[in-house]
Amino acid sequence: MAPRRGGSAEFREHRPYSFGDDPRRIDWNASARLGKPMLKLFQAEEDRAVRLLIDGSASLGFGTPSKLHTAKQLAAALAYLALANSERAQVLLARQTQSNMGLEAAGAARRGRAGFGSICRELEAVAASGRTDLARSVDNVLARVALPGILALFSDFFDPGPVLPALGRARAAGHELVLVQVLDQEELTPSLDGDFELEDAETGASLSLSADAAALDAYADRLARLVQDLRSFAKRQGCTYILTTSQADLEPTLRRLLNRAVD
């Protein structure tokens, strides 16, 4: 087992500060000497893993570019930062089938810059299809991993299940949570007008809808409650929460992620 990065009293080495690190562990003397933030690492500390949990359900295929495309780009950026700082990164796929109980491992945990190509290929292979159960997916991550790390969940969070209680269990188990909600601009400000027959991309269920002012207001209220629930959870639990769209520039979104923002 690799040396653990935690609270042992025996100093091992310094490492550059990276996304998700506790700023209280910065060695300010070494940082001043080297001109960049440096962390103290100790013997007997366990390597931390950055687990990238991607919602691969059919609803993520919506948008131009798709919500899934944007989620994969952001996940790749976080993976690169982790690998560049000698941390492990792993792609996990949240998708519901009869056999996988809501979680597929898209690839093994990778370490070092040499693993970035494999991470990108694994992300590229993720397609939007079928259904997902995010709560079950999160619980399965907890059941599979022995030690906590960073759990970054990329989803539109259009899931009727008890997602926040599952995320609360992950937080209680010691995982640092990064919640990235990716929506299409049309979902934030729909331009529908008239009568429609809508089909659920995941279940195939159809719904007749008259997109009048009352219906649009009801939709906006429900979406606002979802966003507020995620934002409130992140504030209570000390998590990162980012809301972005598939049309947004990636750079400012990634900057908010690195700053551990709560949108």
Secondary structure per residue as TSV (DSSP state, phi and psi in degrees):
chain	resnum	aa	ss	phi	psi
A	1	M	-	360.0	140.5
A	2	A	-	-70.2	156.1
A	3	P	-	-56.8	139.4
A	4	R	-	-84.6	142.3
A	5	R	-	-102.6	95.5
A	6	G	S	-154.5	-129.0
A	7	G	-	-112.4	21.7
A	8	S	-	-65.0	155.0
A	9	A	S	-82.9	-10.7
A	10	E	S	-90.9	111.4
A	11	F	E	-67.4	138.9
A	12	R	E	-112.3	-54.6
A	13	E	E	-168.0	173.8
A	14	H	E	-101.5	154.1
A	15	R	E	-142.3	143.9
A	16	P	E	-59.4	143.1
A	17	Y	-	-61.5	137.8
A	18	S	-	-136.3	170.3
A	19	F	T	-51.5	130.0
A	20	G	T	91.8	-10.3
A	21	D	-	-70.1	151.6
A	22	D	-	-77.3	114.3
A	23	P	G	-62.2	-17.3
A	24	R	G	-68.4	-15.2
A	25	R	G	-95.9	6.9
A	26	I	B	-68.2	133.7
A	27	D	-	-91.0	102.9
A	28	W	H	-70.2	-30.3
A	29	N	H	-66.5	-47.0
A	30	A	H	-66.2	-35.6
A	31	S	H	-64.0	-42.1
A	32	A	H	-65.9	-37.6
A	33	R	H	-69.6	-37.7
A	34	L	H	-96.9	-9.8
A	35	G	T	79.9	15.6
A	36	K	S	-155.8	154.9
A	37	P	-	-62.5	130.6
A	38	M	E	-127.2	140.3
A	39	L	E	-102.0	149.3
A	40	K	E	-85.3	131.5
A	41	L	E	-112.2	150.5
A	42	F	E	-127.9	155.6
A	43	Q	T	-62.9	153.6
A	44	A	T	71.2	16.0
A	45	E	-	-97.3	142.3
A	46	E	-	-88.0	142.8
A	47	D	-	-59.5	138.4
A	48	R	-	-94.1	141.0
A	49	A	E	-108.9	142.9
A	50	V	E	-104.5	109.8
A	51	R	E	-101.7	123.2
A	52	L	E	-102.5	101.1
A	53	L	E	-95.0	110.4
A	54	I	E	-102.7	124.8
A	55	D	E	-74.3	109.7
A	56	G	-	-101.8	21.2
A	57	S	S	-72.5	165.2
A	58	A	G	-61.4	-29.9
A	59	S	G	-65.5	-22.5
A	60	L	G	-73.8	-10.1
A	61	G	G	-80.0	-4.8
A	62	F	-	-76.7	146.8
A	63	G	T	104.7	162.0
A	64	T	T	-133.5	107.0
A	65	P	T	-64.8	167.7
A	66	S	T	-70.0	158.0
A	67	K	H	-60.3	-37.1
A	68	L	H	-65.1	-39.0
A	69	H	H	-58.4	-45.5
A	70	T	H	-66.5	-41.9
A	71	A	H	-59.2	-41.7
A	72	K	H	-68.9	-35.3
A	73	Q	H	-63.9	-45.0
A	74	L	H	-66.3	-39.5
A	75	A	H	-62.8	-40.0
A	76	A	H	-63.0	-39.3
A	77	A	H	-63.9	-43.5
A	78	L	H	-65.6	-38.3
A	79	A	H	-62.0	-43.0
A	80	Y	H	-60.4	-44.7
A	81	L	H	-62.1	-40.2
A	82	A	H	-66.2	-47.7
A	83	L	H	-66.2	-36.1
A	84	A	H	-65.9	-19.5
A	85	N	T	-109.0	26.0
A	86	S	T	63.7	23.9
A	87	E	-	-98.2	160.7
A	88	R	E	-86.4	147.3
A	89	A	E	-134.0	142.8
A	90	Q	E	-143.2	138.3
A	91	V	E	-94.8	126.5
A	92	L	E	-123.2	143.1
A	93	L	E	-112.5	122.3
A	94	A	E	-90.1	105.8
A	95	R	-	-153.6	138.4
A	96	Q	B	-94.0	120.5
A	97	T	-	-133.8	173.9
A	98	Q	T	-69.7	-24.4
A	99	S	T	-99.9	-28.3
A	100	N	T	-100.5	-3.0
A	101	M	T	55.0	33.2
A	102	G	T	96.3	1.5
A	103	L	-	-145.5	128.3
A	104	E	E	-121.4	134.5
A	105	A	E	-84.8	111.6
A	106	A	-	-74.7	-18.1
A	107	G	S	-171.3	167.8
A	108	A	-	-75.5	163.5
A	109	A	-	-66.6	132.5
A	110	R	E	-111.4	156.0
A	111	R	E	-138.3	142.2
A	112	G	S	81.5	160.8
A	113	R	G	-59.4	-27.8
A	114	A	G	-63.2	-22.3
A	115	G	G	-83.7	-4.9
A	116	F	H	-66.3	-37.4
A	117	G	H	-60.6	-40.8
A	118	S	H	-65.3	-41.5
A	119	I	H	-59.3	-45.7
A	120	C	H	-63.4	-40.6
A	121	R	H	-65.5	-38.2
A	122	E	H	-66.8	-40.3
A	123	L	H	-66.4	-41.5
A	124	E	H	-61.6	-32.0
A	125	A	H	-75.1	-15.0
A	126	V	-	-72.3	123.6
A	127	A	-	-116.8	153.1
A	128	A	-	-85.3	112.9
A	129	S	-	-162.3	155.5
A	130	G	S	69.3	-157.6
A	131	R	B	-116.2	168.3
A	132	T	-	-142.2	159.4
A	133	D	-	-129.9	94.1
A	134	L	H	-61.7	-39.6
A	135	A	H	-60.4	-46.6
A	136	R	H	-65.1	-37.6
A	137	S	H	-61.8	-44.8
A	138	V	H	-63.7	-44.1
A	139	D	H	-62.3	-34.4
A	140	N	H	-71.3	-32.5
A	141	V	H	-60.7	-46.0
A	142	L	H	-61.5	-36.4
A	143	A	H	-72.5	-27.8
A	144	R	H	-86.8	-33.1
A	145	V	-	-96.5	141.3
A	146	A	S	-86.0	-30.1
A	147	L	S	-128.7	144.7
A	148	P	-	-70.9	158.2
A	149	G	-	-156.4	-145.8
A	150	I	E	-97.2	126.5
A	151	L	E	-113.6	109.9
A	152	A	E	-106.3	118.1
A	153	L	E	-108.0	123.6
A	154	F	E	-112.6	115.1
A	155	S	E	-162.0	164.8
A	156	D	-	-86.7	-10.6
A	157	F	-	62.5	23.7
A	158	F	-	-84.4	68.1
A	159	D	-	-130.7	125.3
A	160	P	-	-78.3	-5.8
A	161	G	S	-79.5	176.4
A	162	P	-	-80.1	71.4
A	163	V	H	-69.6	-47.3
A	164	L	H	-62.9	-40.9
A	165	P	H	-60.0	-38.1
A	166	A	H	-65.2	-41.4
A	167	L	H	-65.2	-35.0
A	168	G	H	-62.2	-37.3
A	169	R	H	-66.9	-37.4
A	170	A	H	-64.7	-40.7
A	171	R	H	-66.1	-41.7
A	172	A	H	-64.0	-27.9
A	173	A	T	-80.2	-1.7
A	174	G	T	101.3	3.6
A	175	H	-	-77.8	138.7
A	176	E	E	-85.3	127.6
A	177	L	E	-102.8	137.1
A	178	V	E	-125.9	113.1
A	179	L	E	-107.0	118.5
A	180	V	E	-118.0	108.9
A	181	Q	E	-97.1	118.0
A	182	V	E	-111.6	119.6
A	183	L	E	-121.7	162.4
A	184	D	-	-89.9	149.2
A	185	Q	H	-57.9	-32.8
A	186	E	H	-65.3	-28.5
A	187	E	H	-75.3	-30.3
A	188	L	H	-76.5	-42.4
A	189	T	S	-132.2	77.9
A	190	P	-	-64.7	142.8
A	191	S	-	-107.7	20.2
A	192	L	-	-65.0	147.4
A	193	D	-	-156.9	124.9
A	194	G	E	108.2	-160.8
A	195	D	E	-99.9	136.8
A	196	F	E	-137.6	155.7
A	197	E	E	-113.2	105.2
A	198	L	E	-96.3	143.4
A	199	E	E	-120.0	130.4
A	200	D	-	-68.6	122.1
A	201	A	T	-64.1	-25.0
A	202	E	T	-95.4	-37.5
A	203	T	T	-104.5	-18.7
A	204	G	-	80.9	-2.7
A	205	A	-	-65.9	143.6
A	206	S	E	-110.4	154.4
A	207	L	E	-143.1	126.1
A	208	S	E	-83.9	130.7
A	209	L	E	-138.4	134.1
A	210	S	E	-101.4	110.9
A	211	A	E	-82.6	68.0
A	212	D	-	-93.6	-178.1
A	213	A	H	-61.1	-39.8
A	214	A	H	-64.4	-42.9
A	215	A	H	-65.6	-41.4
A	216	L	H	-67.2	-37.3
A	217	D	H	-65.5	-40.6
A	218	A	H	-64.6	-40.7
A	219	Y	H	-63.2	-44.9
A	220	A	H	-61.9	-39.3
A	221	D	H	-64.6	-42.6
A	222	R	H	-67.0	-41.6
A	223	L	H	-64.9	-40.8
A	224	A	H	-61.7	-37.8
A	225	R	H	-66.8	-38.8
A	226	L	H	-62.2	-47.5
A	227	V	H	-62.5	-42.4
A	228	Q	H	-66.3	-37.8
A	229	D	H	-61.7	-43.6
A	230	L	H	-66.3	-42.5
A	231	R	H	-64.4	-44.2
A	232	S	H	-65.3	-41.1
A	233	F	H	-59.8	-45.9
A	234	A	H	-61.7	-41.0
A	235	K	H	-66.3	-42.1
A	236	R	H	-66.0	-39.0
A	237	Q	H	-95.3	-1.5
A	238	G	T	68.8	40.0
A	239	C	-	-106.0	169.0
A	240	T	E	-94.3	134.6
A	241	Y	E	-136.5	123.1
A	242	I	E	-124.2	131.5
A	243	L	E	-110.0	122.9
A	244	T	E	-140.0	173.9
A	245	T	E	-120.4	161.8
A	246	S	T	-70.5	-11.7
A	247	Q	T	-98.7	-5.4
A	248	A	S	-77.1	153.9
A	249	D	-	-66.1	138.5
A	250	L	H	-73.4	-34.6
A	251	E	H	-60.1	-51.2
A	252	P	H	-65.6	-31.3
A	253	T	H	-65.3	-45.2
A	254	L	H	-64.2	-35.8
A	255	R	H	-63.5	-40.1
A	256	R	H	-64.8	-36.4
A	257	L	H	-62.3	-46.1
A	258	L	H	-66.2	-28.8
A	259	N	T	-85.8	4.7
A	260	R	T	56.1	45.1
A	261	A	-	-73.1	161.1
A	262	V	B	-124.1	104.4
A	263	D	-	-66.9	360.0
